[in-house]
Amino acid sequence: MAEDSGDFARSMGIATSGLRAQAGRMRVISENIANADSTAPTAGGDPYRRKVPTFTSTLDRALDAQVVALGRIRPDQSDFRVKYEPGNPAADATGSVKYPNVNTLIEMTDMRDAQRSYEANLNIISATRAMIQRTLDILKS
Amino acid sequence: MSISDLPVLSALRTKMQWHQERQRILSENVANSDTPNFKPRDLVEPKFDKTGAPVGTMGTLPMMQTSTSDIAPFGGGDSFDQNKRAGFETRPAGNAVSLEDEMTKSAANQMDYAAVTQLYSKSLQVIKIAIGKG
């Protein structure tokens, strides 16, 4: 309940939800980068489709605050990259191969973004910890 | 008259509560820095009169539970005024959180809190001197 946990504990909990969401985002990004060249197992089939993480703000009743959570992971609907490679086992009748719609440059910028947001949440935790420490210091004096 | 009735101490205590609540709101902003349509929030700094009582409105009355079977109030649990002018640039996704802004605010909040706790322990020291134990 909200009465049991002080504002500082709630700050920590909210920042932790941010850390968890950004870590999930990193997982999706690494999945995209790892599969940047995964073609279809069968001839003419669809290759790996890029995944897009979404964030939703939900009300945590225990914390009584707007925490963030990783929402549904949606597929990217943009077109696949098509290359002409008749020798490739995944090529269709016209000799073209579909490659995933993953742009590693975009994934890298996304990854940096996730990294910065993660650091921001860590900063909040260390600031809150410093404030708790100051409170305890009152007792020491 | 108890120690907690001293104007200085009660004012400092209110200020410490304000900093705690502000830290919570700032961490909410940072955690939701990638959530679409999220608008950051902030609190207005409280002002005090000579008796240490806060001046002006202190936000709306908080909703209380009158029995344990009641549904706990949520959302507007703040007991301090909100700063409605927080956030000035909105990204295409509808998110208006600026991480740089929130980091500066968090650092300022932390430093101010350190100052308040320092003042609080100094005031306690003064009382100790007065009762002859300094």
HADDOCK unambig.tbl for C-alpha pairs under 7 A between the chains (distance, minus, plus):
assign (segid A and resid 7 and name CA) (segid B and resid 20 and name CA) 5.58 0.50 0.50
assign (segid A and resid 7 and name CA) (segid B and resid 21 and name CA) 5.80 0.50 0.50
assign (segid A and resid 7 and name CA) (segid B and resid 24 and name CA) 5.96 0.50 0.50
assign (segid A and resid 8 and name CA) (segid B and resid 20 and name CA) 6.11 0.50 0.50
assign (segid A and resid 8 and name CA) (segid B and resid 24 and name CA) 6.66 0.50 0.50
assign (segid A and resid 10 and name CA) (segid B and resid 24 and name CA) 6.41 0.50 0.50
assign (segid A and resid 11 and name CA) (segid B and resid 23 and name CA) 6.41 0.50 0.50
assign (segid A and resid 11 and name CA) (segid B and resid 24 and name CA) 4.33 0.50 0.50
assign (segid A and resid 11 and name CA) (segid B and resid 27 and name CA) 5.60 0.50 0.50
assign (segid A and resid 14 and name CA) (segid B and resid 27 and name CA) 6.20 0.50 0.50
assign (segid A and resid 14 and name CA) (segid B and resid 28 and name CA) 5.93 0.50 0.50
assign (segid A and resid 14 and name CA) (segid B and resid 31 and name CA) 6.45 0.50 0.50
assign (segid A and resid 15 and name CA) (segid B and resid 27 and name CA) 5.67 0.50 0.50
assign (segid A and resid 15 and name CA) (segid B and resid 31 and name CA) 5.53 0.50 0.50
assign (segid A and resid 17 and name CA) (segid B and resid 31 and name CA) 6.80 0.50 0.50
assign (segid A and resid 18 and name CA) (segid B and resid 31 and name CA) 4.21 0.50 0.50
assign (segid A and resid 18 and name CA) (segid B and resid 32 and name CA) 6.97 0.50 0.50
assign (segid A and resid 55 and name CA) (segid B and resid 34 and name CA) 6.64 0.50 0.50
assign (segid A and resid 55 and name CA) (segid B and resid 35 and name CA) 5.11 0.50 0.50
assign (segid A and resid 56 and name CA) (segid B and resid 35 and name CA) 5.70 0.50 0.50
assign (segid A and resid 57 and name CA) (segid B and resid 32 and name CA) 6.71 0.50 0.50
assign (segid A and resid 57 and name CA) (segid B and resid 35 and name CA) 6.28 0.50 0.50
assign (segid A and resid 64 and name CA) (segid B and resid 74 and name CA) 5.68 0.50 0.50
assign (segid A and resid 64 and name CA) (segid B and resid 75 and name CA) 6.71 0.50 0.50
assign (segid A and resid 65 and name CA) (segid B and resid 75 and name CA) 6.62 0.50 0.50
assign (segid A and resid 66 and name CA) (segid B and resid 28 and name CA) 6.31 0.50 0.50
assign (segid A and resid 67 and name CA) (segid B and resid 28 and name CA) 6.58 0.50 0.50
assign (segid A and resid 67 and name CA) (segid B and resid 31 and name CA) 6.81 0.50 0.50
assign (segid A and resid 68 and name CA) (segid B and resid 31 and name CA) 6.03 0.50 0.50
assign (segid A and resid 68 and name CA) (segid B and resid 32 and name CA) 5.60 0.50 0.50
assign (segid A and resid 120 and name CA) (segid B and resid 30 and name CA) 6.81 0.50 0.50
assign (segid A and resid 121 and name CA) (segid B and resid 30 and name CA) 6.30 0.50 0.50
assign (segid A and resid 121 and name CA) (segid B and resid 31 and name CA) 6.44 0.50 0.50
assign (segid A and resid 124 and name CA) (segid B and resid 27 and name CA) 6.17 0.50 0.50
assign (segid A and resid 124 and name CA) (segid B and resid 106 and name CA) 6.87 0.50 0.50
assign (segid A and resid 127 and name CA) (segid B and resid 107 and name CA) 6.95 0.50 0.50
assign (segid A and resid 127 and name CA) (segid B and resid 110 and name CA) 6.13 0.50 0.50
assign (segid A and resid 131 and name CA) (segid B and resid 110 and name CA) 6.03 0.50 0.50
assign (segid A and resid 131 and name CA) (segid B and resid 113 and name CA) 6.68 0.50 0.50
assign (segid A and resid 131 and name CA) (segid B and resid 114 and name CA) 6.78 0.50 0.50
assign (segid A and resid 134 and name CA) (segid B and resid 114 and name CA) 5.98 0.50 0.50
assign (segid A and resid 134 and name CA) (segid B and resid 117 and name CA) 6.43 0.50 0.50
assign (segid A and resid 135 and name CA) (segid B and resid 117 and name CA) 6.44 0.50 0.50
assign (segid A and resid 138 and name CA) (segid B and resid 117 and name CA) 6.63 0.50 0.50
assign (segid A and resid 138 and name CA) (segid B and resid 121 and name CA) 5.38 0.50 0.50
assign (segid A and resid 141 and name CA) (segid B and resid 121 and name CA) 6.52 0.50 0.50
